[in-house]
Amino acid sequence: MRIGKLSPLFILLFLMLAVSNLKAETPEAKGLRLAKVFEKNNNGFVGESGKTEMVLIDAHGEKVIRVMRGKTKEVKGDGDKSISIFENPKDVKGTKMLTWSHKSKDDQQWLFLPSVRRVKKISSKNKSASFMGSEFSYEDLGSQEIEKYKFKWLKDEKYNGDPVHVIERIPTYKSGYSKQISYISKKFSNPHKVEYFDRKKQLLKVAVFEGYKPYKVLGKTIYRASVIKMDNVQTKKKSIFSWKDRKIGVKFSDNDFRKNKLKR
């Protein structure tokens, strides 16, 4: 059987397919798409409460242990609200930090110091400062809204046997970091490791996330790490955050996160 001439319609469809293949997804577009997927998978937690142990380890291995309890309220259409209250030791007991994070403007953070009965606002230029002597900055403790970053997918690989996306994100706001590289678990939609680079583009800190646990909220499974270890590779200091009695799906009122309640 003789094959006739190709129809104009077939040729047009062939050309359209060829053009679409030339317009393959860029690393930047893929990075942003994946970031949106991870955000969607972590949305819907409603609220969270729990107790956190914070271990500070200096370059000589000396340790200081602090304990705080905290709660977070999910805010639809904006960043979350959270408050942390230190329970011990005595020198920090009663210290409170309140954070209102935002998608399109600077986060708002306040620190209440019971020794002077004073509420101190954390300015944007101080967001890179240490939180209560730890290797975590105030910036690290704000919610990580995707609107504040440019993303780029770098590669896919495995981290301790778990498939991950390696994604670079560059802050578009005034930040203490030039970039961050995250190794994000495809299963947990959360990082196994994050590398933080300072403004000189040198590696500053490495955070490792361990002990992921599933939590059921309104028929959805959300994962949270039980331990975060932050190593400052420049100063050799370390901080470890670990969570106990964590509850997800807790409903809170905006009243619980009011600035004028910090002194109470």
N, C-alpha and C positions, 0 to 999 in steps of 0.2 A: 504494500500500500504506500502510495507516495504522500509525503507530508507536504501540505500546502504552505503558502507564505504565512508568516506570523501576523496576527491581527494587530491593528493599531492599539487596541485596548490592552492586549497582552504586553506589548512593548512599553506602554505607559506604566503599567503595574510593575514591570521589571525595573524600570528606571526609578520609580518611587521607592522600591525596596532597596535599591543600591544607594540612593541618597540617604535613606534612613540609617543604613549601616554605617555611613560615613559620620553620622551625627551620634556616635555612641556616647554613653554617659561619661562625663568627665569625672576625674577624681574629686573635684570640688562638689559637683552635683551629687555624686554618690555619698560623699561624706555628710552633706546636709540631709539627704534622704534618710540615711541610717540614723542620724541624730534625731530626726523626727519620729522614727520608729521606736527608738529607745525611750524617748519622752512619752510617747503614747502608751507604751508598755508599763511605765512607772506612774502614769497618771491614774487617778481614781482611788488613791489610798485613804482619802477623807481626812484622816488625822493620825498622829503617832505619838506614843508616850513611852517612856522607859527611863532606866537609870544607866548612867555612863561612868565607867572608871577611866580616868586619865592618868597614865603613867608617863612621867617625864624622866628621861635618861640623859645625863650630860656626857661629855666626851670621855670622862673617866669611869663611866659606868654607875655613878651614883644616881639613886632613884628618888623621886618624889611622887606620891600617889594622891590624887584628888578625886572626889566623887561628886557628881552632879546629877540632878534629875531634869528631864526636859520634856517638852511637848511641841508638836508642830501641827499647824492647821493648813490644809490645802485650800488655796484660794483660786477659784475659777477665773480664768482670763488674766491672771497676774501671778507673781511669784508667791511663795508660801510665807507664812508667818511662824516664827518659832521663838521659844524662850527657854533658857537654861538657867538653873539655880544651883549654886554650889552648896553642898551639905557638909563637907569636911575636906581638909582639916580646919581647925578653928580660925587660922589666919585668913581664910578665904570664904568661910561660911557666910551665907547670905548674899554673896555677890551674884548678880543677875545680868544676863545678856539677852537683849531683845532684838530680833531681826525682822524687818519687813523687806522681803526681796521683791524685785520688780522686773518685768520683762523689758521695758523700754526706757527706764531711767535708773539712776544710781540706787543701790540698796540703801535702806536706812537702818542703822544699828545704834543701840544705846547700851551703855554699861553702867549698872548701879553699883556703887562702892559703899557698903554699909558702914565702914569706919569713919567716913566723912558725910554720910547721908546725902550723897551727891549722885546725880545722873549725868553721865558724860556721853555726849554724842560722838560716835566714831566718824571722823571726817573721811572723805574719799581718798585724801592723800595718805591716811593712816591705815587703809584697809589691808596693806601688805605687812603690817606690824604683827608681832606674835600675839596669839590669843592666850592670855594668862600664863605666859612663860613657855608655851608649847611650841612645837614645830609647825603647828597649824596656824595659819593667819586668819584674820577676820574675814578676808575674802574667801578663804576655803570653806568657811562655815555658812556662807550665803548659798541660796539655791542656784543651781547652774543653768540658767535660762538660755536656750539655744539662740535667742534673738541677740545675745551679746557676744557671739563668736562667729568667726569664719571657719568652715570645716573643710578638711581634705582627707579622703580615704587614701591610705598609704599602701596597705597590703592586707591579706588574710593569712593567718598562721595559727599555730596552736600554742597555748600557754599552759604548761603542766598537763598537757593532753587534752585541754578543752579548746575547741575552735573559737578564735577571736577575730574581730575586726580591729586593725590598728588604724587609729584615726588621729590626725593632728587638728587641734583647734587653736585659733589665734584670737585673743580678746580684741573686741572693737571698742572697748571702753578703757578708761585709765586703769591699768592693772599693774601688779607687781611682777607679772610674768610676761615674757615675750611670746611664749607658746606652751602648750601642753600636748603630750602624746599619750593617748589612752589605749589600753589593750582591753577591749570590751567583749565580754562573753556573749556569744550568740544565744546561749541558753538563758542567762540571767538578765540580759539587757542592761548590765552594769559592769563596771570595770574590775578586772583582776589587778591591774597595775596602772598608775598614772605617773608620768615623768614631767616634772615642772622645770622650766627653763627661766632663768632670771632675765632682767632687761638687757644684760650683755650677751644673751643667748647661750649662756653656759648652764649646764645641768646643775640645778640647785637642790631639788628634793625628789624623792621617789616614794610614792604611797602604794602599799600593797593591801588589797582587800581580801579577807579570808572568812571562811565559815558562813557561806550564804545559806539563808533559811527561807523557806517559802511561807507566805502569809496569804490566807484567803480573805478577800474583801469583795463582797457583793458578787460572788461567783467568779472573781478574777484572781489569779495568782500573781503576787508581787514578791520579788526577792529583795532581801536586805542582808548586807554583810554584818557579821557579828563582831568583827575586829578590823580596825584599820591601823596599819603600822606606817608611820611617816619617818623616813630617814633623811636627814639633811646631810648631803654628801660633802658639803663644803665645811660645815662646822663639826661634823661627826656626832651631832646630837640626835636623839630619837624621841618620838612620842608615840604612845599606843593608846588608842581609844577602843574600849570594848563595851558592849551593850548587854544589859540584863533586864528581865521583866519587860521586854519590848512588846507593845501591843499596836496593831495596825487596824485602821477602820474606826478609830475613836472620834467621836464628834465633840468639837470644842466651839465655844462662842468667841466672837471677836473681842468680847469683854476680857478674855483671858490674856490678850496680847496688847493691852493698852499701855501706852507710855506712862500715864499718870498713876498706874498701879505698881510701878517698880519699887516705890519707896515703902509699900505696905508689907 
